[in-house]
Amino acid sequence: MQRSQQLFTDAKGLFPGGVNSPVRAFGKVGGTPPYFKRGQGPYLFDEDGQRYIDYVGSWGPMILGHAHPAVIAAVKSAAESGLSFGAPTEIESMLAQAIRDALPSMELMRMVSSGTEATMSAIRLARGFTNREKILKFEGCYHGHVDSLLVKAGSGALTFGEPDSAGVPAALASLTLTVPFNDLDAVRDLFAAEGDHIAAIIVEPIAGNMGMVCPIDGFLQGLRDTCDRHGSLLIFDEVMTGFRVHPGSAQGLFEVRPDLTTLGKVIGGGLPVGAFGGRADIMRCIAPLGPVYQAGTLSGNPIAMASGLATLEGLKNPNFYHELEATAEHLTSGLKASAQAAGIAMATNHRGGMFGFFFSDAELVTDFTAVMACDGDRFNQFFQDMLSAGIYFAPSPFECGFVSAAHSKTDIAQTIDAAEIAFDALAKTR
Ligand SMILES: *Cc1c(COP(=O)(O)O)cnc(C)c1O
């Protein structure tokens, strides 16, 4: 880690905490983040020559593995024709068409450059369309660093949100209501009191930013029904789950049709792309057709579109998601079995190429309170032991994991072997 240590020390003089996004600083787990030099398939290689099996996948986009030949070729070819025109191009329509083929609810859409931009624009649109100001979100769901969405539950009996970051005006946060994930009764109670003022519910249809937490049966449909009853919009934030859990994303998997969807991560294949879209009557409120303003200098950038399109092309094999899910299943069942063999309680979740594991004796982890009750010290020690063994999990118990099509049975078996050793060490710590 010598070179990584030096680079990290130097970077602290350039960036707050040495990083350009906070989780990368390893604040939760301690130690030095490896500086990566190269990725190939399921592997990352750091500046000190160490190889890692990568379960972060750039936080989701790298569903085909790193440096996939078809994606790299598409990017190179697009780059040779010029990097950006700030004007319409054919390839943005090609990517949009591929997205709509998979997610028919996105009748009209707009490309942006990040997931944050997509959710920020979607809630502005929901407010503009409904002429209402309040938004409902769920505890533990993350929707990017949008002021209105960096909000946590207030301490009072009611659910007025409080800023979850300095710099977010309390007046704005008070317009964001929060309730626990998977708690349909709380949603219904809140709508009974506030329904006429709520522009939209925004939800991660599978939560992936408090570890991985699945919706319980009927939760998403219950949100759909509640929105319909009260004239509110349902926004599925599929920035993480989009093209990650099912060919039709979470809305295809659970067969619930949102009014608006936000995408990011996989649709850029590793370049900065986001999108928001949905019902045509709502989307026609966006400028230049309507009064809701939204714009972007690099929106629909041709290189980013080429990367996204080549990535979506790579998902077309009819067995793709089946195989991806088999890989995630192999990994999570192996982790759980070896934890239990060492006498360590573990709960796991997986869908498509997304997974989570919790140091918890709960049978199922279904909300943020349960996530917070997990053993953070155990996670940290496990993370460090795995990192030393060349296995790169997300450096925080509040992130979920990702497998790619490039992860082989051998990679998974190696991971489980390393985990057995780490769990045995953990068992001896207590
Ligand atoms: C990653 C993520 C975002 C934010 O996307 P950025 O590209 O990091 O701005 C929003 N919503 C969800 C569900 C995410 O996982």
PDBQT file of the ligand as one rigid body, heavy atoms in Angstrom, charges set to zero:
ROOT
HETATM    1  C1  LIG A 501     -26.069   6.571  -6.879  1.00  0.00    +0.000 C 
HETATM    2  C2  LIG A 501     -27.471   6.966  -6.637  1.00  0.00    +0.000 A 
HETATM    3  C3  LIG A 501     -27.929   8.270  -6.870  1.00  0.00    +0.000 A 
HETATM    4  C4  LIG A 501     -27.008   9.400  -7.210  1.00  0.00    +0.000 C 
HETATM    5  O1  LIG A 501     -26.359   9.231  -8.433  1.00  0.00    +0.000 OA
HETATM    6  P1  LIG A 501     -25.029  10.097  -8.714  1.00  0.00    +0.000 P 
HETATM    7  O2  LIG A 501     -24.694   9.741 -10.128  1.00  0.00    +0.000 OA
HETATM    8  O3  LIG A 501     -24.030   9.641  -7.703  1.00  0.00    +0.000 OA
HETATM    9  O4  LIG A 501     -25.381  11.516  -8.558  1.00  0.00    +0.000 OA
HETATM   10  C5  LIG A 501     -29.277   8.522  -6.745  1.00  0.00    +0.000 A 
HETATM   11  N1  LIG A 501     -30.126   7.565  -6.401  1.00  0.00    +0.000 NA
HETATM   12  C6  LIG A 501     -29.737   6.292  -6.145  1.00  0.00    +0.000 A 
HETATM   13  C7  LIG A 501     -30.739   5.256  -5.782  1.00  0.00    +0.000 C 
HETATM   14  C8  LIG A 501     -28.385   5.961  -6.241  1.00  0.00    +0.000 A 
HETATM   15  O5  LIG A 501     -27.997   4.715  -5.940  1.00  0.00    +0.000 OA
ENDROOT
TORSDOF 0
